[in-house]
Amino acid sequence: MGVMYHEGDSVPRDDAQADNWYQLAAEQGLAPAQGNLGFMYATGQGVPLDYGRALFWFTLAAAGGDATAADNSRLAAAQLTPPELAAVQKMTRAWRPRHRR
C-alpha cells in the first residue's frame, strides 16, 4: 500500500498515506518498507528531512538484506555529526530486540 500511495498507482498520490503504510510495514521488520521509509526521510519527501531517521531505517533495511539501503545508509551517515551518529546507533540497537519476528 505504501508504494501505491507513494507512486500514485491506482490511488491518488499521497505521501502522508505512503509514510503511514511504510511505517506499519517497517515496524513489522519488512526491509523494503524500511528502505522506502529511509528514502522518504533522506529526501524530505512527505516527511521532514531527517538524516538520523533515514539512517535508522536504512540500517535496519540493510540488516534485512536490502543492498540499496546499505549504500544509502553510508550516504545518510555522512550527513551526521559523531554524537548524532552514536544516537542513531543506540536507537537501532534498542529497536532490534523489541521487533524480532
Secondary structure, 3 states (H helix, E strand, C coil): CHHHHHHCCCCCCCHHHHHHHHHHHHHCCCHHHHHHHHHHHHHCCCCCCCHHHHHHHHHHHHHCCCHHHHHHHHHHHCCCCHHHHHHHHHHHHHHHHHCCC
